[in-house]
């Protein structure tokens, strides 16, 4: 049975871990504070979950979830993710990460920046455009009529296929949004980012973290992404 490595135990990483064990996928989860800090989460997740070091999570299986704040990715040795399919859930939030000139100047997208560090791995942007509390709410078994779709982007077609198979097992359909250079379509403040999954699209920003979700099928997601307009990264406050 394929195992899933998860580096990062924040809201998104933990939500993905919950979906994985619910779908029968064993996980090895790690964070920067060490395995001892994950005792409560692993106990909640049950026997399919193991707390490990970053090295152990990276070695767990072919697919590794990278769910750490953007500045933290450079603290992970690139060699650990060489040859891996890396689900990059990260976003650039200037208020948290500080200003990064290459991103503000739109020389690269966030995931292109991360891919450059992990040159030997195969990055697939995924799970960055959905609120953590919506992840369990919208997950459905394969074939369900009300299944929701998530976008992915990547530069390696095989890696995208592997990522799509894992995401399907976690409870979501997948729409291929193109290369990492196209991933701006579902980054913060773009049309494909978080709000598309709200039951009430007019929900104020301050209420989004507790707002109900509604399914979004592949056709609707594809339309939203196709018609997205690029948000100037330098103007973003969040």
C-alpha positions as CSV (number, residue, x, y, z in Angstrom):
1,X,0.0,0.0,0.0
2,X,1.4,3.4,-1.0
3,X,2.3,5.7,1.8
4,X,2.0,9.5,1.8
5,X,4.7,11.7,3.3
6,X,3.5,15.0,4.7
7,X,6.0,17.7,5.6
8,X,4.1,20.3,7.6
9,X,1.5,19.7,10.2
10,X,-0.4,23.0,10.0
11,X,-4.1,23.3,9.0
12,X,-3.6,22.1,5.4
13,X,-1.2,19.4,6.2
14,X,-3.3,18.0,9.0
15,X,-6.5,18.2,6.8
16,X,-4.8,16.2,4.1
17,X,-3.6,13.7,6.6
18,X,-7.1,13.2,7.9
19,X,-8.4,12.5,4.3
20,X,-5.5,10.1,3.7
21,X,-6.1,7.9,6.7
22,X,-9.9,8.0,6.1
23,X,-9.1,6.7,2.6
24,X,-6.8,3.9,3.9
25,X,-3.6,5.7,2.9
26,X,-0.8,5.4,5.6
27,X,0.9,8.7,6.3
28,X,4.2,9.7,7.8
29,X,3.9,13.3,9.0
30,X,6.6,15.7,10.1
31,X,7.2,19.2,11.1
32,X,10.0,21.5,12.2
33,X,9.4,20.9,15.9
34,X,10.1,17.1,15.8
35,X,7.9,13.9,16.1
36,X,7.2,14.5,19.8
37,X,5.1,17.6,19.0
38,X,2.8,15.5,16.8
39,X,1.7,13.0,19.5
40,X,-1.8,14.4,19.8
41,X,-2.4,14.6,16.1
42,X,-1.1,11.1,15.4
43,X,-3.3,9.7,18.2
44,X,-6.3,11.4,16.6
45,X,-5.4,10.1,13.2
46,X,-5.1,6.5,14.4
47,X,-2.9,3.5,13.4
48,X,-2.3,4.5,9.8
49,X,-0.4,7.6,10.9
50,X,3.1,7.8,12.2
51,X,5.0,10.9,13.3
52,X,8.5,11.1,11.9
53,X,11.4,13.4,11.0
54,X,11.4,15.5,7.9
55,X,13.8,13.0,6.4
56,X,11.4,10.1,7.2
57,X,8.4,11.9,5.8
58,X,10.3,12.6,2.6
59,X,11.3,9.0,2.3
60,X,7.9,7.6,3.0
61,X,6.6,7.1,-0.5
62,X,6.6,8.4,-4.1
63,X,4.3,11.3,-3.2
64,X,5.2,13.9,-0.6
65,X,3.0,16.8,0.5
66,X,5.0,20.0,1.1
67,X,2.9,22.3,3.3
68,X,5.2,24.8,5.0
69,X,5.4,28.6,4.9
70,X,7.1,29.8,1.8
71,X,10.3,31.0,3.4
72,X,10.7,27.6,5.2
73,X,11.1,25.6,2.0
74,X,14.8,26.5,1.7
75,X,15.5,24.9,5.1
76,X,14.7,21.5,3.6
77,X,17.7,19.9,1.7
78,X,16.8,19.5,-2.0
79,X,18.2,16.0,-2.0
80,X,15.4,14.8,0.3
81,X,12.8,15.3,-2.4
82,X,14.8,14.3,-5.4
83,X,12.8,12.0,-7.7
84,X,9.6,12.6,-5.6
85,X,6.2,13.9,-6.8
86,X,5.8,16.9,-4.5
87,X,2.4,18.3,-3.8
88,X,3.1,22.0,-3.1
89,X,0.3,23.6,-1.1
90,X,2.2,26.8,-0.5
91,X,1.3,30.4,-1.3
92,X,3.0,33.7,-1.1
93,X,1.6,35.9,1.6
94,X,3.6,39.2,1.9
95,X,2.2,40.0,5.3
96,X,3.7,36.7,6.6
97,X,6.6,36.0,4.3
98,X,7.9,39.5,3.7
99,X,8.4,40.9,0.3
100,X,10.1,38.6,-2.3
101,X,11.3,40.6,-5.3
102,X,11.2,37.8,-7.8
103,X,7.6,37.2,-7.0
104,X,6.6,40.8,-6.8
105,X,8.2,41.4,-10.2
106,X,6.4,38.3,-11.6
107,X,9.7,36.8,-12.8
108,X,8.4,33.4,-11.5
109,X,5.3,32.1,-9.8
110,X,5.5,30.8,-6.3
111,X,5.8,27.2,-7.3
112,X,8.4,27.9,-9.9
113,X,10.5,29.5,-7.1
114,X,10.0,26.4,-5.0
115,X,10.7,24.0,-7.9
116,X,14.0,25.8,-8.5
117,X,15.1,24.8,-4.9
118,X,13.9,21.3,-5.3
119,X,15.4,20.9,-8.8
120,X,15.5,17.1,-8.6
121,X,11.9,16.7,-7.5
122,X,8.7,17.1,-9.6
123,X,6.5,19.8,-8.1
124,X,2.7,19.8,-8.6
125,X,0.8,22.8,-7.2
126,X,-2.2,21.4,-5.3
127,X,-4.4,22.1,-2.3
128,X,-3.2,25.7,-2.1
129,X,-6.5,27.2,-3.3
130,X,-8.9,25.8,-0.8
131,X,-9.5,26.7,2.8
132,X,-8.4,24.0,5.3
133,X,-11.8,23.7,6.9
134,X,-13.4,23.1,3.4
135,X,-11.1,20.2,2.6
136,X,-13.0,17.6,4.7
137,X,-16.3,19.2,4.0
138,X,-16.0,18.8,0.2
139,X,-14.2,15.4,-0.1
140,X,-16.4,12.7,-1.7
141,X,-15.9,9.1,-2.8
142,X,-14.9,8.6,-6.5
143,X,-18.0,8.8,-8.7
144,X,-20.1,10.9,-6.4
145,X,-22.5,13.2,-8.2
146,X,-21.5,16.2,-6.0
147,X,-17.8,15.6,-6.2
148,X,-15.6,18.8,-6.1
149,X,-12.6,19.4,-8.4
150,X,-9.2,20.9,-7.4
151,X,-6.8,22.4,-9.9
152,X,-3.2,21.2,-10.3
153,X,-0.3,22.7,-12.2
154,X,3.1,21.2,-13.0
155,X,5.8,20.9,-15.6
156,X,6.0,17.1,-15.6
157,X,3.1,15.2,-17.1
158,X,3.8,11.9,-15.3
159,X,4.1,13.7,-12.0
160,X,0.7,15.3,-12.6
161,X,-0.8,11.9,-13.4
162,X,0.6,10.5,-10.1
163,X,-0.6,13.5,-8.2
164,X,-4.1,13.3,-9.7
165,X,-4.4,9.6,-8.7
166,X,-3.5,10.4,-5.1
167,X,-5.9,13.4,-5.0
168,X,-8.6,11.2,-6.4
169,X,-8.0,8.8,-3.6
170,X,-8.2,11.7,-1.1
171,X,-11.7,12.5,-2.3
172,X,-11.4,15.1,-5.2
173,X,-11.6,15.2,-9.0
174,X,-8.7,17.1,-10.6
175,X,-8.5,19.7,-13.3
176,X,-5.1,20.2,-15.0
177,X,-4.5,23.9,-15.1
178,X,-1.3,23.7,-17.0
179,X,2.3,24.4,-16.2
180,X,3.8,26.0,-13.0
181,X,3.9,29.3,-14.9
182,X,0.1,29.1,-15.2
183,X,-0.5,28.4,-11.5
184,X,-1.2,32.1,-10.8
185,X,-4.7,31.3,-11.9
186,X,-5.4,29.8,-8.5
187,X,-3.1,31.7,-6.3
188,X,-4.3,34.3,-3.6
189,X,-6.8,36.8,-4.8
190,X,-7.2,35.1,-8.2
191,X,-10.5,33.8,-9.5
192,X,-9.6,30.2,-8.7
193,X,-8.6,30.8,-5.1
194,X,-10.7,29.8,-2.0
195,X,-13.8,31.9,-2.7
196,X,-14.9,29.7,-5.6
197,X,-15.7,27.0,-3.0
198,X,-17.9,29.2,-0.8
199,X,-21.6,28.4,-0.6
200,X,-22.2,32.2,-0.6
201,X,-19.8,33.9,-2.9
202,X,-20.5,37.3,-1.3
203,X,-19.2,36.1,2.1
204,X,-17.1,38.9,3.7
205,X,-13.4,38.1,4.1
206,X,-13.6,38.1,7.8
207,X,-16.2,35.4,7.8
208,X,-14.6,33.0,5.3
209,X,-12.7,30.9,7.8
210,X,-16.0,29.5,9.1
211,X,-18.2,29.8,6.0
212,X,-20.0,26.8,4.5
213,X,-18.7,25.3,1.3
214,X,-20.4,24.2,-1.9
215,X,-19.3,21.6,-4.5
216,X,-17.5,22.9,-7.6
217,X,-17.3,20.4,-10.5
218,X,-14.6,20.2,-13.2
219,X,-16.5,22.2,-15.8
220,X,-17.2,25.1,-13.5
221,X,-13.6,25.1,-12.2
222,X,-12.2,25.0,-15.7
223,X,-14.3,27.9,-16.7
224,X,-13.2,30.0,-13.7
225,X,-9.6,29.3,-14.4
226,X,-9.8,29.9,-18.1
227,X,-11.4,33.3,-17.5
228,X,-9.1,34.4,-14.6
229,X,-7.3,37.7,-14.8
230,X,-3.8,37.9,-13.4
231,X,-3.6,39.7,-10.1
232,X,-0.6,41.9,-9.8
233,X,1.5,40.2,-7.1
234,X,3.2,43.4,-6.0
235,X,-0.2,44.9,-5.2
236,X,-1.3,42.0,-3.0
237,X,-1.6,42.7,0.7
238,X,-2.5,39.1,1.7
